[in-house]
Amino acid sequence: MPSGSKLERECLTFDAGFAYVTQTFTGDGGTVATTTLNTPFSSPVTATHTRARGLPPLTVRRTATE
């Protein structure tokens, strides 16, 4: 998809909607100008909530990219 005078491509390889690798090209059929690699991060459980009817506890984690 065009972004200014450059073209960008995202490879969604880790999770739906998460851009693991983003490459920007010099133009249509051009060379790679930049590559950005996003490493996903998920913290240990930060909170839990007990649920009824034998359901497993609901857990909360912080997520981000490094």
C-alpha positions as CSV (number, residue, x, y, z in Angstrom):
1,M,0.0,0.0,0.0
2,P,1.4,3.4,-0.9
3,S,2.8,5.6,1.9
4,G,4.1,8.8,0.5
5,S,6.5,7.9,-2.3
6,K,7.3,4.5,-0.7
7,L,5.5,1.2,-0.5
8,E,5.0,-0.7,2.7
9,R,4.3,-4.4,3.4
10,E,3.4,-6.0,6.7
11,C,3.8,-9.7,7.4
12,L,1.3,-10.9,10.0
13,T,3.0,-14.0,11.3
14,F,2.6,-13.9,15.0
15,D,-1.0,-13.2,15.8
16,A,-4.0,-11.8,14.0
17,G,-3.6,-8.0,13.6
18,F,0.0,-8.0,14.9
19,A,2.6,-6.8,12.5
20,Y,5.7,-8.9,13.3
21,V,7.7,-7.6,10.4
22,T,7.2,-4.3,8.5
23,Q,9.2,-3.6,5.3
24,T,9.3,-0.3,3.5
25,F,10.4,-0.3,-0.2
26,T,11.9,2.4,-2.3
27,G,9.1,2.0,-4.9
28,D,7.1,-0.5,-6.9
29,G,9.6,-3.3,-7.6
30,G,12.2,-1.5,-5.7
31,T,14.6,-2.6,-3.0
32,V,13.9,-2.7,0.8
33,A,14.5,0.7,2.4
34,T,13.8,-0.3,6.0
35,T,12.8,-3.4,8.0
36,T,11.2,-3.2,11.5
37,L,11.0,-6.3,13.6
38,N,8.5,-6.2,16.6
39,T,9.1,-8.8,19.3
40,P,5.9,-9.6,21.3
41,F,6.0,-9.5,25.0
42,S,3.5,-11.0,27.6
43,S,4.1,-10.4,31.3
44,P,3.5,-12.9,34.0
45,V,0.0,-12.9,35.4
46,T,-0.7,-9.5,37.0
47,A,-4.2,-10.3,38.4
48,T,-6.7,-13.1,38.7
49,H,-10.5,-13.3,39.2
50,T,-12.3,-16.4,40.4
51,R,-15.2,-17.4,38.3
52,A,-18.3,-19.4,39.1
53,R,-19.5,-22.8,37.8
54,G,-16.1,-24.5,37.6
55,L,-14.7,-22.1,35.0
56,P,-10.9,-21.5,35.2
57,P,-9.8,-18.3,36.8
58,L,-9.8,-15.2,34.6
59,T,-6.2,-13.9,34.3
60,V,-4.7,-10.6,33.2
61,R,-1.3,-10.0,31.5
62,R,0.4,-6.9,30.2
63,T,1.2,-7.2,26.5
64,A,3.5,-5.0,24.4
65,T,6.3,-5.1,21.9
66,E,10.0,-4.9,22.7
